[in-house]
Each structure stands twice: as structure tokens, then as C-alpha cells.
């Protein structure tokens, strides 16, 4: 599974030398790590949103228009999101 932005940041902040001593980063290094983590987080959020939107659009293709109108159209966005997350194992 892909590493989250928070996991990546935590790993970067707790890097150790082979002898077990920590690497002490400068303030500029830490700021760069936070910036990188924020960018990763935004990218992951965008990928999730795009995946959810594509999944929602594909429902009609998968179940057909009549089934969509009968069952899916009455579901709230939150209910659709929960179904999506369950299918994706999130």
C-alpha cells in the first residue's frame, strides 16, 4: 500500500544512521519536509476524489439506467462514499 503523507513525514523526521543515532535536520530541512508532505497529501486527496467521481459515473455503466434510477439515485453522497470505501478496502 502507498505510504501516506504523514507516514512519509514521520519516517523522514526519524531517520537514523546505521549506528542508531538520529539525523538532526535543520529548520529549512524540516520546512521542506512539511512542504513535501502537504504536496503529497494534496495529490493523494486529488487521486481519491477523482477515483470516487469516476466510480460514481461508472455506476450507470455497471448497473444500467433502470437499476440506477431504482436504487442508486436515492442514496446520499455520504452513502455512496461509504460504498466506494468498502469496495476499495479503505
PyMOL commands that place a pseudoatom at each C-alpha (Angstrom):
pseudoatom trace, name=CA, resn=UNK, resi=1, chain=A, elem=C, hetatm=0, pos=[0.000, 0.000, 0.000]
pseudoatom trace, name=CA, resn=UNK, resi=2, chain=A, elem=C, hetatm=0, pos=[1.142, 3.505, -0.773]
pseudoatom trace, name=CA, resn=UNK, resi=3, chain=A, elem=C, hetatm=0, pos=[2.659, 5.477, 2.085]
pseudoatom trace, name=CA, resn=UNK, resi=4, chain=A, elem=C, hetatm=0, pos=[0.581, 8.402, 3.350]
pseudoatom trace, name=CA, resn=UNK, resi=5, chain=A, elem=C, hetatm=0, pos=[1.991, 11.916, 3.591]
pseudoatom trace, name=CA, resn=UNK, resi=6, chain=A, elem=C, hetatm=0, pos=[2.017, 11.698, 7.390]
pseudoatom trace, name=CA, resn=UNK, resi=7, chain=A, elem=C, hetatm=0, pos=[3.870, 8.364, 7.343]
pseudoatom trace, name=CA, resn=UNK, resi=8, chain=A, elem=C, hetatm=0, pos=[6.423, 9.755, 4.899]
pseudoatom trace, name=CA, resn=UNK, resi=9, chain=A, elem=C, hetatm=0, pos=[6.937, 12.841, 7.063]
pseudoatom trace, name=CA, resn=UNK, resi=10, chain=A, elem=C, hetatm=0, pos=[7.308, 10.767, 10.224]
pseudoatom trace, name=CA, resn=UNK, resi=11, chain=A, elem=C, hetatm=0, pos=[9.832, 8.473, 8.518]
pseudoatom trace, name=CA, resn=UNK, resi=12, chain=A, elem=C, hetatm=0, pos=[11.798, 11.461, 7.232]
pseudoatom trace, name=CA, resn=UNK, resi=13, chain=A, elem=C, hetatm=0, pos=[11.883, 13.142, 10.638]
pseudoatom trace, name=CA, resn=UNK, resi=14, chain=A, elem=C, hetatm=0, pos=[13.024, 9.995, 12.412]
pseudoatom trace, name=CA, resn=UNK, resi=15, chain=A, elem=C, hetatm=0, pos=[15.759, 8.823, 10.052]
pseudoatom trace, name=CA, resn=UNK, resi=16, chain=A, elem=C, hetatm=0, pos=[18.610, 7.133, 11.827]
pseudoatom trace, name=CA, resn=UNK, resi=17, chain=A, elem=C, hetatm=0, pos=[22.190, 6.423, 10.950]
pseudoatom trace, name=CA, resn=UNK, resi=18, chain=A, elem=C, hetatm=0, pos=[23.215, 2.755, 10.933]
pseudoatom trace, name=CA, resn=UNK, resi=19, chain=A, elem=C, hetatm=0, pos=[24.761, 3.236, 14.398]
pseudoatom trace, name=CA, resn=UNK, resi=20, chain=A, elem=C, hetatm=0, pos=[21.324, 4.166, 15.794]
pseudoatom trace, name=CA, resn=UNK, resi=21, chain=A, elem=C, hetatm=0, pos=[21.941, 7.892, 16.177]
pseudoatom trace, name=CA, resn=UNK, resi=22, chain=A, elem=C, hetatm=0, pos=[19.292, 10.252, 14.846]
pseudoatom trace, name=CA, resn=UNK, resi=23, chain=A, elem=C, hetatm=0, pos=[19.874, 12.593, 11.940]
pseudoatom trace, name=CA, resn=UNK, resi=24, chain=A, elem=C, hetatm=0, pos=[19.157, 16.111, 13.163]
pseudoatom trace, name=CA, resn=UNK, resi=25, chain=A, elem=C, hetatm=0, pos=[17.593, 18.160, 10.409]
pseudoatom trace, name=CA, resn=UNK, resi=26, chain=A, elem=C, hetatm=0, pos=[17.870, 21.930, 10.109]
pseudoatom trace, name=CA, resn=UNK, resi=27, chain=A, elem=C, hetatm=0, pos=[14.779, 24.135, 10.280]
pseudoatom trace, name=CA, resn=UNK, resi=28, chain=A, elem=C, hetatm=0, pos=[14.974, 24.564, 6.498]
pseudoatom trace, name=CA, resn=UNK, resi=29, chain=A, elem=C, hetatm=0, pos=[15.084, 20.770, 6.057]
pseudoatom trace, name=CA, resn=UNK, resi=30, chain=A, elem=C, hetatm=0, pos=[12.062, 20.318, 8.315]
pseudoatom trace, name=CA, resn=UNK, resi=31, chain=A, elem=C, hetatm=0, pos=[10.123, 23.058, 6.487]
pseudoatom trace, name=CA, resn=UNK, resi=32, chain=A, elem=C, hetatm=0, pos=[10.947, 21.369, 3.175]
pseudoatom trace, name=CA, resn=UNK, resi=33, chain=A, elem=C, hetatm=0, pos=[9.733, 18.022, 4.567]
pseudoatom trace, name=CA, resn=UNK, resi=34, chain=A, elem=C, hetatm=0, pos=[6.442, 19.587, 5.692]
pseudoatom trace, name=CA, resn=UNK, resi=35, chain=A, elem=C, hetatm=0, pos=[6.002, 21.234, 2.285]
pseudoatom trace, name=CA, resn=UNK, resi=36, chain=A, elem=C, hetatm=0, pos=[6.635, 17.895, 0.577]
pseudoatom trace, name=CA, resn=UNK, resi=37, chain=A, elem=C, hetatm=0, pos=[4.147, 16.148, 2.905]
pseudoatom trace, name=CA, resn=UNK, resi=38, chain=A, elem=C, hetatm=0, pos=[1.481, 18.784, 2.175]
pseudoatom trace, name=CA, resn=UNK, resi=39, chain=A, elem=C, hetatm=0, pos=[2.028, 18.348, -1.571]
pseudoatom trace, name=CA, resn=UNK, resi=40, chain=A, elem=C, hetatm=0, pos=[1.785, 14.552, -1.205]
pseudoatom trace, name=CA, resn=UNK, resi=41, chain=A, elem=C, hetatm=0, pos=[-1.391, 14.925, 0.835]
pseudoatom trace, name=CA, resn=UNK, resi=42, chain=A, elem=C, hetatm=0, pos=[-2.982, 17.177, -1.807]
pseudoatom trace, name=CA, resn=UNK, resi=43, chain=A, elem=C, hetatm=0, pos=[-2.019, 14.734, -4.567]
pseudoatom trace, name=CA, resn=UNK, resi=44, chain=A, elem=C, hetatm=0, pos=[-3.484, 11.814, -2.595]
pseudoatom trace, name=CA, resn=UNK, resi=45, chain=A, elem=C, hetatm=0, pos=[-6.685, 13.782, -1.939]
pseudoatom trace, name=CA, resn=UNK, resi=46, chain=A, elem=C, hetatm=0, pos=[-6.968, 14.624, -5.640]
pseudoatom trace, name=CA, resn=UNK, resi=47, chain=A, elem=C, hetatm=0, pos=[-6.424, 10.979, -6.615]
pseudoatom trace, name=CA, resn=UNK, resi=48, chain=A, elem=C, hetatm=0, pos=[-9.087, 9.866, -4.116]
pseudoatom trace, name=CA, resn=UNK, resi=49, chain=A, elem=C, hetatm=0, pos=[-11.602, 12.481, -5.330]
pseudoatom trace, name=CA, resn=UNK, resi=50, chain=A, elem=C, hetatm=0, pos=[-11.007, 11.589, -8.979]
pseudoatom trace, name=CA, resn=UNK, resi=51, chain=A, elem=C, hetatm=0, pos=[-11.344, 7.880, -8.215]
pseudoatom trace, name=CA, resn=UNK, resi=52, chain=A, elem=C, hetatm=0, pos=[-14.607, 8.460, -6.336]
pseudoatom trace, name=CA, resn=UNK, resi=53, chain=A, elem=C, hetatm=0, pos=[-16.019, 10.653, -9.109]
pseudoatom trace, name=CA, resn=UNK, resi=54, chain=A, elem=C, hetatm=0, pos=[-15.090, 8.112, -11.789]
pseudoatom trace, name=CA, resn=UNK, resi=55, chain=A, elem=C, hetatm=0, pos=[-16.622, 5.319, -9.695]
pseudoatom trace, name=CA, resn=UNK, resi=56, chain=A, elem=C, hetatm=0, pos=[-19.862, 7.295, -9.310]
pseudoatom trace, name=CA, resn=UNK, resi=57, chain=A, elem=C, hetatm=0, pos=[-20.052, 7.906, -13.059]
pseudoatom trace, name=CA, resn=UNK, resi=58, chain=A, elem=C, hetatm=0, pos=[-19.347, 4.235, -13.763]
pseudoatom trace, name=CA, resn=UNK, resi=59, chain=A, elem=C, hetatm=0, pos=[-22.274, 3.048, -11.643]
pseudoatom trace, name=CA, resn=UNK, resi=60, chain=A, elem=C, hetatm=0, pos=[-24.723, 3.611, -14.500]
pseudoatom trace, name=CA, resn=UNK, resi=61, chain=A, elem=C, hetatm=0, pos=[-22.488, 1.625, -16.855]
pseudoatom trace, name=CA, resn=UNK, resi=62, chain=A, elem=C, hetatm=0, pos=[-22.258, -1.212, -14.342]
pseudoatom trace, name=CA, resn=UNK, resi=63, chain=A, elem=C, hetatm=0, pos=[-25.861, -1.479, -13.208]
pseudoatom trace, name=CA, resn=UNK, resi=64, chain=A, elem=C, hetatm=0, pos=[-27.795, 0.077, -16.082]
pseudoatom trace, name=CA, resn=UNK, resi=65, chain=A, elem=C, hetatm=0, pos=[-30.083, 3.091, -16.118]
pseudoatom trace, name=CA, resn=UNK, resi=66, chain=A, elem=C, hetatm=0, pos=[-33.153, 1.361, -14.666]
pseudoatom trace, name=CA, resn=UNK, resi=67, chain=A, elem=C, hetatm=0, pos=[-31.256, -0.129, -11.719]
pseudoatom trace, name=CA, resn=UNK, resi=68, chain=A, elem=C, hetatm=0, pos=[-29.568, 3.227, -11.133]
pseudoatom trace, name=CA, resn=UNK, resi=69, chain=A, elem=C, hetatm=0, pos=[-32.908, 5.030, -11.007]
pseudoatom trace, name=CA, resn=UNK, resi=70, chain=A, elem=C, hetatm=0, pos=[-34.417, 2.350, -8.762]
pseudoatom trace, name=CA, resn=UNK, resi=71, chain=A, elem=C, hetatm=0, pos=[-31.639, 2.041, -6.186]
pseudoatom trace, name=CA, resn=UNK, resi=72, chain=A, elem=C, hetatm=0, pos=[-28.648, 4.326, -6.554]
pseudoatom trace, name=CA, resn=UNK, resi=73, chain=A, elem=C, hetatm=0, pos=[-30.224, 7.697, -7.288]
pseudoatom trace, name=CA, resn=UNK, resi=74, chain=A, elem=C, hetatm=0, pos=[-31.829, 7.858, -3.836]
pseudoatom trace, name=CA, resn=UNK, resi=75, chain=A, elem=C, hetatm=0, pos=[-28.546, 7.354, -1.988]
pseudoatom trace, name=CA, resn=UNK, resi=76, chain=A, elem=C, hetatm=0, pos=[-26.851, 10.345, -0.387]
pseudoatom trace, name=CA, resn=UNK, resi=77, chain=A, elem=C, hetatm=0, pos=[-23.313, 11.279, -1.336]
pseudoatom trace, name=CA, resn=UNK, resi=78, chain=A, elem=C, hetatm=0, pos=[-22.169, 10.064, 2.085]
pseudoatom trace, name=CA, resn=UNK, resi=79, chain=A, elem=C, hetatm=0, pos=[-23.806, 6.664, 1.480]
pseudoatom trace, name=CA, resn=UNK, resi=80, chain=A, elem=C, hetatm=0, pos=[-22.155, 6.431, -1.943]
pseudoatom trace, name=CA, resn=UNK, resi=81, chain=A, elem=C, hetatm=0, pos=[-18.809, 7.322, -0.380]
pseudoatom trace, name=CA, resn=UNK, resi=82, chain=A, elem=C, hetatm=0, pos=[-19.185, 4.569, 2.225]
pseudoatom trace, name=CA, resn=UNK, resi=83, chain=A, elem=C, hetatm=0, pos=[-19.958, 2.003, -0.505]
pseudoatom trace, name=CA, resn=UNK, resi=84, chain=A, elem=C, hetatm=0, pos=[-16.940, 3.213, -2.508]
pseudoatom trace, name=CA, resn=UNK, resi=85, chain=A, elem=C, hetatm=0, pos=[-14.630, 2.983, 0.502]
pseudoatom trace, name=CA, resn=UNK, resi=86, chain=A, elem=C, hetatm=0, pos=[-15.882, -0.507, 1.319]
pseudoatom trace, name=CA, resn=UNK, resi=87, chain=A, elem=C, hetatm=0, pos=[-15.293, -1.689, -2.272]
pseudoatom trace, name=CA, resn=UNK, resi=88, chain=A, elem=C, hetatm=0, pos=[-11.782, -0.199, -2.216]
pseudoatom trace, name=CA, resn=UNK, resi=89, chain=A, elem=C, hetatm=0, pos=[-10.979, -1.603, 1.227]
pseudoatom trace, name=CA, resn=UNK, resi=90, chain=A, elem=C, hetatm=0, pos=[-10.473, 1.820, 2.796]
for i in range(1, 90): cmd.bond("trace and resi %d" % i, "trace and resi %d" % (i + 1))
show_as sticks, trace
zoom trace
